[in-house]
Structures are given as C-alpha cells and as structure tokens.
Amino acid sequence: MVYSYQVIKFQTISFVQGTNWSQSTTTDKGVLYKSLKDPFSKLIVQTISGSKKLFRVPKDRTVIVINNTVHFLGELS
C-alpha cells in the first residue's frame, strides 16, 4: 500500500547528488523519482514563496512530481 505523507507546491526542485535517484515517467502520474542511497538521498525544494527546504528521503522511497507539486510517498511496512 502506498500513501502520501507530504505534498508541497514548488517553484524549483534540485536533486542533490543526482546519481542517487532513479527516474521514470508515467503519462498520468507525472515523473517518479526513487531514492537509491542508503540511508537516504537528498532533495532541495524551493517553494513559490521563495523559501528553500532540504529533504532527506529514505532509500526505496518514491517522490512523484506532478506539475508544480511534489508528493513524497512511501510503502507501509
């Protein structure tokens, strides 16, 4: 089961150390990025208001980017 635990409207998004992410595109869901690094990969989100925030995404978690919205997803254990 997959659940959305955080949704952020953003202006720009930067993947720190881009080799730590896999990317796939789906036509209806936007772009999916999966964290590959143990214990986590990092991504920086700049919101529409201009503030920036660093997120640490655990390995095997998925981030879906749809238009200007980031959805942080994870599998329930």
PyMOL Python script that loads the backbone (N, CA, C, O; Angstrom):
from pymol import cmd

cmd.read_pdbstr("""\
ATOM      1  N   MET A   1       0.840  -1.179   0.000  1.00  0.00           N
ATOM      2  CA  MET A   1       0.000   0.000   0.000  1.00  0.00           C
ATOM      3  C   MET A   1       0.883   1.239   0.000  1.00  0.00           C
ATOM      4  O   MET A   1       1.890   1.286   0.707  1.00  0.00           O
ATOM      5  N   VAL A   2       0.518   2.225  -0.776  1.00  0.00           N
ATOM      6  CA  VAL A   2       1.284   3.462  -0.866  1.00  0.00           C
ATOM      7  C   VAL A   2       0.427   4.603  -0.343  1.00  0.00           C
ATOM      8  O   VAL A   2      -0.773   4.669  -0.612  1.00  0.00           O
ATOM      9  N   TYR A   3       1.051   5.492   0.403  1.00  0.00           N
ATOM     10  CA  TYR A   3       0.305   6.615   0.958  1.00  0.00           C
ATOM     11  C   TYR A   3       1.094   7.892   0.735  1.00  0.00           C
ATOM     12  O   TYR A   3       2.322   7.860   0.648  1.00  0.00           O
ATOM     13  N   SER A   4       0.403   9.008   0.642  1.00  0.00           N
ATOM     14  CA  SER A   4       1.060  10.298   0.502  1.00  0.00           C
ATOM     15  C   SER A   4       1.215  10.899   1.890  1.00  0.00           C
ATOM     16  O   SER A   4       0.238  11.051   2.622  1.00  0.00           O
ATOM     17  N   TYR A   5       2.459  11.241   2.249  1.00  0.00           N
ATOM     18  CA  TYR A   5       2.633  11.802   3.579  1.00  0.00           C
ATOM     19  C   TYR A   5       3.053  13.256   3.559  1.00  0.00           C
ATOM     20  O   TYR A   5       3.087  13.899   4.608  1.00  0.00           O
ATOM     21  N   GLN A   6       3.372  13.788   2.394  1.00  0.00           N
ATOM     22  CA  GLN A   6       3.670  15.212   2.339  1.00  0.00           C
ATOM     23  C   GLN A   6       3.499  15.692   0.907  1.00  0.00           C
ATOM     24  O   GLN A   6       3.964  15.045  -0.032  1.00  0.00           O
ATOM     25  N   VAL A   7       2.837  16.818   0.745  1.00  0.00           N
ATOM     26  CA  VAL A   7       2.612  17.395  -0.578  1.00  0.00           C
ATOM     27  C   VAL A   7       3.047  18.850  -0.522  1.00  0.00           C
ATOM     28  O   VAL A   7       2.625  19.593   0.365  1.00  0.00           O
ATOM     29  N   ILE A   8       3.896  19.263  -1.472  1.00  0.00           N
ATOM     30  CA  ILE A   8       4.423  20.624  -1.452  1.00  0.00           C
ATOM     31  C   ILE A   8       4.294  21.233  -2.845  1.00  0.00           C
ATOM     32  O   ILE A   8       4.696  20.619  -3.834  1.00  0.00           O
ATOM     33  N   LYS A   9       3.737  22.435  -2.923  1.00  0.00           N
ATOM     34  CA  LYS A   9       3.744  23.196  -4.174  1.00  0.00           C
ATOM     35  C   LYS A   9       5.116  23.849  -4.281  1.00  0.00           C
ATOM     36  O   LYS A   9       5.608  24.424  -3.310  1.00  0.00           O
ATOM     37  N   PHE A  10       5.740  23.762  -5.462  1.00  0.00           N
ATOM     38  CA  PHE A  10       7.103  24.253  -5.565  1.00  0.00           C
ATOM     39  C   PHE A  10       7.335  25.062  -6.826  1.00  0.00           C
ATOM     40  O   PHE A  10       6.562  25.001  -7.782  1.00  0.00           O
ATOM     41  N   GLN A  11       8.422  25.823  -6.801  1.00  0.00           N
ATOM     42  CA  GLN A  11       8.850  26.590  -7.966  1.00  0.00           C
ATOM     43  C   GLN A  11      10.008  25.883  -8.653  1.00  0.00           C
ATOM     44  O   GLN A  11       9.993  25.712  -9.872  1.00  0.00           O
ATOM     45  N   THR A  12      11.013  25.468  -7.883  1.00  0.00           N
ATOM     46  CA  THR A  12      12.127  24.703  -8.445  1.00  0.00           C
ATOM     47  C   THR A  12      12.434  23.531  -7.523  1.00  0.00           C
ATOM     48  O   THR A  12      12.123  23.556  -6.332  1.00  0.00           O
ATOM     49  N   ILE A  13      13.048  22.509  -8.098  1.00  0.00           N
ATOM     50  CA  ILE A  13      13.415  21.324  -7.317  1.00  0.00           C
ATOM     51  C   ILE A  13      14.812  20.897  -7.750  1.00  0.00           C
ATOM     52  O   ILE A  13      15.105  20.863  -8.945  1.00  0.00           O
ATOM     53  N   SER A  14      15.669  20.573  -6.801  1.00  0.00           N
ATOM     54  CA  SER A  14      17.043  20.153  -7.110  1.00  0.00           C
ATOM     55  C   SER A  14      17.331  18.842  -6.402  1.00  0.00           C
ATOM     56  O   SER A  14      17.075  18.695  -5.206  1.00  0.00           O
ATOM     57  N   PHE A  15      17.866  17.892  -7.156  1.00  0.00           N
ATOM     58  CA  PHE A  15      18.242  16.621  -6.564  1.00  0.00           C
ATOM     59  C   PHE A  15      19.722  16.672  -6.242  1.00  0.00           C
ATOM     60  O   PHE A  15      20.550  16.807  -7.143  1.00  0.00           O
ATOM     61  N   VAL A  16      20.060  16.566  -4.975  1.00  0.00           N
ATOM     62  CA  VAL A  16      21.445  16.615  -4.547  1.00  0.00           C
ATOM     63  C   VAL A  16      22.064  15.258  -4.879  1.00  0.00           C
ATOM     64  O   VAL A  16      21.499  14.215  -4.553  1.00  0.00           O
ATOM     65  N   GLN A  17      23.217  15.280  -5.524  1.00  0.00           N
ATOM     66  CA  GLN A  17      23.877  14.050  -5.957  1.00  0.00           C
ATOM     67  C   GLN A  17      22.903  13.219  -6.792  1.00  0.00           C
ATOM     68  O   GLN A  17      22.412  12.181  -6.349  1.00  0.00           O
ATOM     69  N   GLY A  18      22.635  13.690  -7.995  1.00  0.00           N
ATOM     70  CA  GLY A  18      21.618  13.119  -8.858  1.00  0.00           C
ATOM     71  C   GLY A  18      21.766  11.640  -9.159  1.00  0.00           C
ATOM     72  O   GLY A  18      20.797  10.997  -9.563  1.00  0.00           O
ATOM     73  N   THR A  19      22.969  11.078  -8.970  1.00  0.00           N
ATOM     74  CA  THR A  19      23.138   9.651  -9.240  1.00  0.00           C
ATOM     75  C   THR A  19      22.471   8.786  -8.188  1.00  0.00           C
ATOM     76  O   THR A  19      22.391   7.568  -8.353  1.00  0.00           O
ATOM     77  N   ASN A  20      21.994   9.386  -7.114  1.00  0.00           N
ATOM     78  CA  ASN A  20      21.332   8.620  -6.049  1.00  0.00           C
ATOM     79  C   ASN A  20      19.832   8.454  -6.300  1.00  0.00           C
ATOM     80  O   ASN A  20      19.103   7.990  -5.423  1.00  0.00           O
ATOM     81  N   TRP A  21      19.368   8.833  -7.500  1.00  0.00           N
ATOM     82  CA  TRP A  21      17.951   8.775  -7.805  1.00  0.00           C
ATOM     83  C   TRP A  21      17.735   8.028  -9.112  1.00  0.00           C
ATOM     84  O   TRP A  21      18.506   8.187 -10.059  1.00  0.00           O
ATOM     85  N   SER A  22      16.692   7.217  -9.164  1.00  0.00           N
ATOM     86  CA  SER A  22      16.250   6.673 -10.449  1.00  0.00           C
ATOM     87  C   SER A  22      15.029   7.467 -10.879  1.00  0.00           C
ATOM     88  O   SER A  22      14.283   7.977 -10.043  1.00  0.00           O
ATOM     89  N   GLN A  23      14.830   7.567 -12.185  1.00  0.00           N
ATOM     90  CA  GLN A  23      13.729   8.378 -12.699  1.00  0.00           C
ATOM     91  C   GLN A  23      12.925   7.567 -13.703  1.00  0.00           C
ATOM     92  O   GLN A  23      13.483   6.854 -14.537  1.00  0.00           O
ATOM     93  N   SER A  24      11.619   7.686 -13.610  1.00  0.00           N
ATOM     94  CA  SER A  24      10.746   7.096 -14.620  1.00  0.00           C
ATOM     95  C   SER A  24       9.579   8.044 -14.850  1.00  0.00           C
ATOM     96  O   SER A  24       9.200   8.801 -13.956  1.00  0.00           O
ATOM     97  N   THR A  25       9.019   8.002 -16.032  1.00  0.00           N
ATOM     98  CA  THR A  25       7.926   8.903 -16.387  1.00  0.00           C
ATOM     99  C   THR A  25       6.667   8.103 -16.655  1.00  0.00           C
ATOM    100  O   THR A  25       6.693   7.101 -17.369  1.00  0.00           O
ATOM    101  N   THR A  26       5.568   8.554 -16.077  1.00  0.00           N
ATOM    102  CA  THR A  26       4.277   7.962 -16.386  1.00  0.00           C
ATOM    103  C   THR A  26       3.392   9.044 -16.966  1.00  0.00           C
ATOM    104  O   THR A  26       3.516  10.209 -16.587  1.00  0.00           O
ATOM    105  N   THR A  27       2.526   8.695 -17.853  1.00  0.00           N
ATOM    106  CA  THR A  27       1.715   9.708 -18.527  1.00  0.00           C
ATOM    107  C   THR A  27       0.694  10.351 -17.608  1.00  0.00           C
ATOM    108  O   THR A  27       0.399  11.536 -17.764  1.00  0.00           O
ATOM    109  N   ASP A  28       0.147   9.614 -16.662  1.00  0.00           N
ATOM    110  CA  ASP A  28      -0.915  10.166 -15.822  1.00  0.00           C
ATOM    111  C   ASP A  28      -0.430  10.620 -14.458  1.00  0.00           C
ATOM    112  O   ASP A  28      -1.129  11.385 -13.794  1.00  0.00           O
ATOM    113  N   LYS A  29       0.730  10.182 -14.018  1.00  0.00           N
ATOM    114  CA  LYS A  29       1.179  10.491 -12.665  1.00  0.00           C
ATOM    115  C   LYS A  29       2.299  11.510 -12.597  1.00  0.00           C
ATOM    116  O   LYS A  29       2.669  11.929 -11.501  1.00  0.00           O
ATOM    117  N   GLY A  30       2.850  11.922 -13.722  1.00  0.00           N
ATOM    118  CA  GLY A  30       3.972  12.846 -13.687  1.00  0.00           C
ATOM    119  C   GLY A  30       5.286  12.093 -13.742  1.00  0.00           C
ATOM    120  O   GLY A  30       5.387  11.073 -14.424  1.00  0.00           O
ATOM    121  N   VAL A  31       6.292  12.579 -13.034  1.00  0.00           N
ATOM    122  CA  VAL A  31       7.610  11.965 -13.038  1.00  0.00           C
ATOM    123  C   VAL A  31       7.852  11.336 -11.677  1.00  0.00           C
ATOM    124  O   VAL A  31       7.642  11.975 -10.646  1.00  0.00           O
ATOM    125  N   LEU A  32       8.294  10.087 -11.672  1.00  0.00           N
ATOM    126  CA  LEU A  32       8.585   9.385 -10.423  1.00  0.00           C
ATOM    127  C   LEU A  32      10.090   9.333 -10.219  1.00  0.00           C
ATOM    128  O   LEU A  32      10.833   8.973 -11.132  1.00  0.00           O
ATOM    129  N   TYR A  33      10.536   9.687  -9.034  1.00  0.00           N
ATOM    130  CA  TYR A  33      11.940   9.574  -8.663  1.00  0.00           C
ATOM    131  C   TYR A  33      12.020   8.639  -7.473  1.00  0.00           C
ATOM    132  O   TYR A  33      11.244   8.778  -6.528  1.00  0.00           O
ATOM    133  N   LYS A  34      12.950   7.684  -7.500  1.00  0.00           N
ATOM    134  CA  LYS A  34      13.095   6.759  -6.385  1.00  0.00           C
ATOM    135  C   LYS A  34      14.480   6.934  -5.779  1.00  0.00           C
ATOM    136  O   LYS A  34      15.482   6.977  -6.492  1.00  0.00           O
ATOM    137  N   SER A  35      14.524   7.036  -4.454  1.00  0.00           N
ATOM    138  CA  SER A  35      15.778   7.190  -3.740  1.00  0.00           C
ATOM    139  C   SER A  35      16.534   5.866  -3.746  1.00  0.00           C
ATOM    140  O   SER A  35      15.975   4.822  -3.410  1.00  0.00           O
ATOM    141  N   LEU A  36      17.810   5.915  -4.132  1.00  0.00           N
ATOM    142  CA  LEU A  36      18.602   4.689  -4.242  1.00  0.00           C
ATOM    143  C   LEU A  36      19.662   4.556  -3.164  1.00  0.00           C
ATOM    144  O   LEU A  36      20.243   3.483  -3.001  1.00  0.00           O
ATOM    145  N   LYS A  37      19.923   5.617  -2.430  1.00  0.00           N
ATOM    146  CA  LYS A  37      21.047   5.606  -1.489  1.00  0.00           C
ATOM    147  C   LYS A  37      20.603   5.230  -0.088  1.00  0.00           C
ATOM    148  O   LYS A  37      19.559   5.670   0.393  1.00  0.00           O
ATOM    149  N   ASP A  38      21.410   4.417   0.549  1.00  0.00           N
ATOM    150  CA  ASP A  38      21.164   4.047   1.936  1.00  0.00           C
ATOM    151  C   ASP A  38      22.063   4.911   2.804  1.00  0.00           C
ATOM    152  O   ASP A  38      23.260   4.939   2.518  1.00  0.00           O
ATOM    153  N   PRO A  39      21.619   5.615   3.828  1.00  0.00           N
ATOM    154  CA  PRO A  39      20.275   5.562   4.370  1.00  0.00           C
ATOM    155  C   PRO A  39      19.292   6.523   3.717  1.00  0.00           C
ATOM    156  O   PRO A  39      18.084   6.336   3.859  1.00  0.00           O
ATOM    157  N   PHE A  40      19.773   7.566   2.992  1.00  0.00           N
ATOM    158  CA  PHE A  40      18.812   8.468   2.346  1.00  0.00           C
ATOM    159  C   PHE A  40      19.477   9.265   1.237  1.00  0.00           C
ATOM    160  O   PHE A  40      20.699   9.408   1.195  1.00  0.00           O
ATOM    161  N   SER A  41      18.646   9.781   0.341  1.00  0.00           N
ATOM    162  CA  SER A  41      19.076  10.731  -0.678  1.00  0.00           C
ATOM    163  C   SER A  41      18.477  12.087  -0.325  1.00  0.00           C
ATOM    164  O   SER A  41      17.522  12.171   0.448  1.00  0.00           O
ATOM    165  N   LYS A  42      19.042  13.144  -0.894  1.00  0.00           N
ATOM    166  CA  LYS A  42      18.587  14.484  -0.531  1.00  0.00           C
ATOM    167  C   LYS A  42      17.987  15.189  -1.727  1.00  0.00           C
ATOM    168  O   LYS A  42      18.391  14.983  -2.871  1.00  0.00           O
ATOM    169  N   LEU A  43      17.008  16.029  -1.429  1.00  0.00           N
ATOM    170  CA  LEU A  43      16.461  16.877  -2.469  1.00  0.00           C
ATOM    171  C   LEU A  43      16.106  18.224  -1.871  1.00  0.00           C
ATOM    172  O   LEU A  43      15.658  18.312  -0.728  1.00  0.00           O
ATOM    173  N   ILE A  44      16.312  19.278  -2.662  1.00  0.00           N
ATOM    174  CA  ILE A  44      16.030  20.641  -2.212  1.00  0.00           C
ATOM    175  C   ILE A  44      14.822  21.150  -2.984  1.00  0.00           C
ATOM    176  O   ILE A  44      14.786  21.089  -4.213  1.00  0.00           O
ATOM    177  N   VAL A  45      13.839  21.649  -2.254  1.00  0.00           N
ATOM    178  CA  VAL A  45      12.629  22.194  -2.867  1.00  0.00           C
ATOM    179  C   VAL A  45      12.559  23.675  -2.544  1.00  0.00           C
ATOM    180  O   VAL A  45      12.643  24.069  -1.381  1.00  0.00           O
ATOM    181  N   GLN A  46      12.405  24.500  -3.579  1.00  0.00           N
ATOM    182  CA  GLN A  46      12.170  25.934  -3.385  1.00  0.00           C
ATOM    183  C   GLN A  46      10.694  26.186  -3.650  1.00  0.00           C
ATOM    184  O   GLN A  46      10.199  25.928  -4.748  1.00  0.00           O
ATOM    185  N   THR A  47      10.000  26.686  -2.651  1.00  0.00           N
ATOM    186  CA  THR A  47       8.563  26.905  -2.770  1.00  0.00           C
ATOM    187  C   THR A  47       8.275  28.171  -3.560  1.00  0.00           C
ATOM    188  O   THR A  47       9.177  28.956  -3.854  1.00  0.00           O
ATOM    189  N   ILE A  48       7.029  28.355  -3.894  1.00  0.00           N
ATOM    190  CA  ILE A  48       6.618  29.525  -4.665  1.00  0.00           C
ATOM    191  C   ILE A  48       6.922  30.817  -3.910  1.00  0.00           C
ATOM    192  O   ILE A  48       7.174  31.853  -4.525  1.00  0.00           O
ATOM    193  N   SER A  49       6.898  30.756  -2.579  1.00  0.00           N
ATOM    194  CA  SER A  49       7.209  31.941  -1.773  1.00  0.00           C
ATOM    195  C   SER A  49       8.707  32.240  -1.749  1.00  0.00           C
ATOM    196  O   SER A  49       9.120  33.287  -1.252  1.00  0.00           O
ATOM    197  N   GLY A  50       9.532  31.315  -2.288  1.00  0.00           N
ATOM    198  CA  GLY A  50      10.976  31.562  -2.359  1.00  0.00           C
ATOM    199  C   GLY A  50      11.784  30.854  -1.291  1.00  0.00           C
ATOM    200  O   GLY A  50      13.012  30.834  -1.377  1.00  0.00           O
ATOM    201  N   SER A  51      11.145  30.272  -0.289  1.00  0.00           N
ATOM    202  CA  SER A  51      11.902  29.577   0.745  1.00  0.00           C
ATOM    203  C   SER A  51      12.381  28.219   0.228  1.00  0.00           C
ATOM    204  O   SER A  51      11.709  27.577  -0.579  1.00  0.00           O
ATOM    205  N   LYS A  52      13.559  27.793   0.709  1.00  0.00           N
ATOM    206  CA  LYS A  52      14.126  26.513   0.303  1.00  0.00           C
ATOM    207  C   LYS A  52      14.156  25.568   1.489  1.00  0.00           C
ATOM    208  O   LYS A  52      14.375  25.991   2.624  1.00  0.00           O
ATOM    209  N   LYS A  53      13.935  24.293   1.225  1.00  0.00           N
ATOM    210  CA  LYS A  53      13.961  23.308   2.289  1.00  0.00           C
ATOM    211  C   LYS A  53      14.657  22.057   1.779  1.00  0.00           C
ATOM    212  O   LYS A  53      14.418  21.614   0.656  1.00  0.00           O
ATOM    213  N   LEU A  54      15.520  21.494   2.613  1.00  0.00           N
ATOM    214  CA  LEU A  54      16.231  20.264   2.283  1.00  0.00           C
ATOM    215  C   LEU A  54      15.460  19.076   2.846  1.00  0.00           C
ATOM    216  O   LEU A  54      15.099  19.067   4.022  1.00  0.00           O
ATOM    217  N   PHE A  55      15.209  18.082   2.011  1.00  0.00           N
ATOM    218  CA  PHE A  55      14.513  16.871   2.447  1.00  0.00           C
ATOM    219  C   PHE A  55      15.456  15.692   2.334  1.00  0.00           C
ATOM    220  O   PHE A  55      16.170  15.553   1.340  1.00  0.00           O
ATOM    221  N   ARG A  56      15.460  14.860   3.327  1.00  0.00           N
ATOM    222  CA  ARG A  56      16.210  13.609   3.288  1.00  0.00           C
ATOM    223  C   ARG A  56      15.203  12.499   3.039  1.00  0.00           C
ATOM    224  O   ARG A  56      14.310  12.263   3.853  1.00  0.00           O
ATOM    225  N   VAL A  57      15.352  11.822   1.915  1.00  0.00           N
ATOM    226  CA  VAL A  57      14.385  10.811   1.508  1.00  0.00           C
ATOM    227  C   VAL A  57      15.006   9.431   1.713  1.00  0.00           C
ATOM    228  O   VAL A  57      16.024   9.125   1.092  1.00  0.00           O
ATOM    229  N   PRO A  58      14.422   8.590   2.567  1.00  0.00           N
ATOM    230  CA  PRO A  58      14.992   7.261   2.835  1.00  0.00           C
ATOM    231  C   PRO A  58      15.050   6.401   1.577  1.00  0.00           C
ATOM    232  O   PRO A  58      14.285   6.596   0.633  1.00  0.00           O
ATOM    233  N   LYS A  59      15.973   5.449   1.590  1.00  0.00           N
ATOM    234  CA  LYS A  59      16.130   4.539   0.461  1.00  0.00           C
ATOM    235  C   LYS A  59      14.816   3.822   0.160  1.00  0.00           C
ATOM    236  O   LYS A  59      14.071   3.448   1.066  1.00  0.00           O
ATOM    237  N   ASP A  60      14.554   3.643  -1.124  1.00  0.00           N
ATOM    238  CA  ASP A  60      13.363   2.961  -1.643  1.00  0.00           C
ATOM    239  C   ASP A  60      12.083   3.764  -1.472  1.00  0.00           C
ATOM    240  O   ASP A  60      10.999   3.248  -1.745  1.00  0.00           O
ATOM    241  N   ARG A  61      12.176   5.001  -1.033  1.00  0.00           N
ATOM    242  CA  ARG A  61      11.001   5.870  -1.028  1.00  0.00           C
ATOM    243  C   ARG A  61      10.865   6.509  -2.400  1.00  0.00           C
ATOM    244  O   ARG A  61      11.852   6.661  -3.118  1.00  0.00           O
ATOM    245  N   THR A  62       9.661   6.878  -2.760  1.00  0.00           N
ATOM    246  CA  THR A  62       9.393   7.451  -4.073  1.00  0.00           C
ATOM    247  C   THR A  62       8.885   8.878  -3.936  1.00  0.00           C
ATOM    248  O   THR A  62       8.121   9.192  -3.023  1.00  0.00           O
ATOM    249  N   VAL A  63       9.315   9.733  -4.844  1.00  0.00           N
ATOM    250  CA  VAL A  63       8.847  11.110  -4.932  1.00  0.00           C
ATOM    251  C   VAL A  63       8.179  11.254  -6.293  1.00  0.00           C
ATOM    252  O   VAL A  63       8.785  10.933  -7.316  1.00  0.00           O
ATOM    253  N   ILE A  64       6.943  11.730  -6.319  1.00  0.00           N
ATOM    254  CA  ILE A  64       6.239  11.960  -7.580  1.00  0.00           C
ATOM    255  C   ILE A  64       6.114  13.461  -7.794  1.00  0.00           C
ATOM    256  O   ILE A  64       5.647  14.182  -6.913  1.00  0.00           O
ATOM    257  N   VAL A  65       6.535  13.933  -8.975  1.00  0.00           N
ATOM    258  CA  VAL A  65       6.444  15.342  -9.315  1.00  0.00           C
ATOM    259  C   VAL A  65       5.356  15.496 -10.373  1.00  0.00           C
ATOM    260  O   VAL A  65       5.490  14.995 -11.489  1.00  0.00           O
ATOM    261  N   ILE A  66       4.280  16.193 -10.016  1.00  0.00           N
ATOM    262  CA  ILE A  66       3.161  16.437 -10.922  1.00  0.00           C
ATOM    263  C   ILE A  66       2.998  17.944 -11.049  1.00  0.00           C
ATOM    264  O   ILE A  66       2.641  18.623 -10.086  1.00  0.00           O
ATOM    265  N   ASN A  67       3.264  18.465 -12.255  1.00  0.00           N
ATOM    266  CA  ASN A  67       3.219  19.909 -12.485  1.00  0.00           C
ATOM    267  C   ASN A  67       4.077  20.619 -11.440  1.00  0.00           C
ATOM    268  O   ASN A  67       5.287  20.394 -11.408  1.00  0.00           O
ATOM    269  N   ASN A  68       3.513  21.452 -10.599  1.00  0.00           N
ATOM    270  CA  ASN A  68       4.296  22.156  -9.578  1.00  0.00           C
ATOM    271  C   ASN A  68       4.035  21.616  -8.185  1.00  0.00           C
ATOM    272  O   ASN A  68       4.068  22.368  -7.211  1.00  0.00           O
ATOM    273  N   THR A  69       3.776  20.327  -8.078  1.00  0.00           N
ATOM    274  CA  THR A  69       3.509  19.707  -6.786  1.00  0.00           C
ATOM    275  C   THR A  69       4.400  18.493  -6.603  1.00  0.00           C
ATOM    276  O   THR A  69       4.532  17.670  -7.509  1.00  0.00           O
ATOM    277  N   VAL A  70       5.012  18.380  -5.427  1.00  0.00           N
ATOM    278  CA  VAL A  70       5.826  17.219  -5.082  1.00  0.00           C
ATOM    279  C   VAL A  70       5.048  16.376  -4.083  1.00  0.00           C
ATOM    280  O   VAL A  70       4.562  16.884  -3.073  1.00  0.00           O
ATOM    281  N   HIS A  71       4.935  15.092  -4.370  1.00  0.00           N
ATOM    282  CA  HIS A  71       4.297  14.151  -3.444  1.00  0.00           C
ATOM    283  C   HIS A  71       5.360  13.196  -2.935  1.00  0.00           C
ATOM    284  O   HIS A  71       5.987  12.486  -3.721  1.00  0.00           O
ATOM    285  N   PHE A  72       5.567  13.172  -1.627  1.00  0.00           N
ATOM    286  CA  PHE A  72       6.505  12.252  -1.020  1.00  0.00           C
ATOM    287  C   PHE A  72       5.747  11.001  -0.628  1.00  0.00           C
ATOM    288  O   PHE A  72       4.808  11.071   0.166  1.00  0.00           O
ATOM    289  N   LEU A  73       6.136   9.858  -1.170  1.00  0.00           N
ATOM    290  CA  LEU A  73       5.409   8.611  -0.938  1.00  0.00           C
ATOM    291  C   LEU A  73       6.315   7.595  -0.244  1.00  0.00           C
ATOM    292  O   LEU A  73       7.540   7.714  -0.256  1.00  0.00           O
ATOM    293  N   GLY A  74       5.676   6.598   0.357  1.00  0.00           N
ATOM    294  CA  GLY A  74       6.433   5.519   0.959  1.00  0.00           C
ATOM    295  C   GLY A  74       5.571   4.292   1.123  1.00  0.00           C
ATOM    296  O   GLY A  74       4.351   4.388   1.256  1.00  0.00           O
ATOM    297  N   GLU A  75       6.210   3.137   1.112  1.00  0.00           N
ATOM    298  CA  GLU A  75       5.468   1.901   1.277  1.00  0.00           C
ATOM    299  C   GLU A  75       5.289   1.619   2.766  1.00  0.00           C
ATOM    300  O   GLU A  75       6.219   1.794   3.553  1.00  0.00           O
ATOM    301  N   LEU A  76       4.104   1.187   3.142  1.00  0.00           N
ATOM    302  CA  LEU A  76       3.867   0.781   4.514  1.00  0.00           C
ATOM    303  C   LEU A  76       4.543  -0.562   4.747  1.00  0.00           C
ATOM    304  O   LEU A  76       4.501  -1.443   3.888  1.00  0.00           O
ATOM    305  N   SER A  77       5.166  -0.715   5.912  1.00  0.00           N
ATOM    306  CA  SER A  77       5.838  -1.998   6.194  1.00  0.00           C
ATOM    307  C   SER A  77       4.915  -2.967   6.887  1.00  0.00           C
ATOM    308  O   SER A  77       5.316  -4.089   7.196  1.00  0.00           O
TER     309      SER A  77
END
""", "prot")
cmd.dss("prot")
cmd.show_as("cartoon", "prot")
cmd.util.cbc("prot")
cmd.orient("prot")
